[in-house]
């Protein structure tokens, strides 16, 4: 089975960063990495934060021995019953699990811990991640709802819940979850863009209020690029949404809530989105770092630009 999906399934740029950090394990851990008792118990928060980051990097790169040494250091300093240490221990056990049975055993351990302390947040989050990697979306949704009942201001959890709902075809619930996330983090351009995408998909499902959903989609894409003026995904979504509204003649003719943009506004937004999208693609295509980290997005953007150019 190998590692839990959210531990070792990472893109190229993340892997390079993880490898670079993991290579520093001998320096950070010292000559006797497995001897936790030899480590100072008076280290600074920054030092122990570095050890935690090293633990994650070692798990991602398969250096389980160094990861175990990091875990021992943290456990020795903060105690095995510390909630954060318990979460990291669960992460280590998931990452080193050999098969599904071992992962199920991890899940049983989480359930036992939560029966004793129902609001152990790190373990609640590990349970959600593990249920997802075990392909149990309904159980993961239930676990996320429990987490949000205990921690309703966790925007990341609301976003994950939205993603789970969307995978199950529950678009309205997914939209609601992202709206809740935006109440907590109103200036998150990526959440605005994600909500725009969900609204865009919903507007194409043949629902009666397709024009209203499409209009809201455009609004959230606009807010996304207002907050981040070089966000490729926001401009990509705005180009798609305005093109569909123009094609389907969804331009506003009468007041509605929220207002559906007029045809003139849609034309201007589309031209602006395509212009900026082209500039971003051109600049990032010659940047090796950007190309490596967002290759699929750049390819999709190029294809969209070509398709819309041919349609004109």
Secondary structure, 3 states (H helix, E strand, C coil): CCCCHHHHCCCHHHHHHHHHHHCCHHHHHCCCCCCHHHCCCCCCHHHHHHHHHHHHHHHHHCCHHHHHHHHHHHHHHHCCCCHHHHHHHHHHHHHCCCCHHHHHHHHHHHHHHHHHCCCCHHHHHHHHHHHHHCCCHHHHHHHHHHHHHHCCCCHHHHHHHHHHHHHCCCHHHHHHHHHHHHHHCCCCHHHHHHHHHHHHHHHCCCCCCHHHHHHHHHHHHHHHHHHCCCCHHHHHHHHHHHHHHHHCCCCCCCCCCCCCCCHHHHHHHHHHHHHHHHHHHHHHHCCHHHHHHCHHHHHHHHHHHHHHHHHC
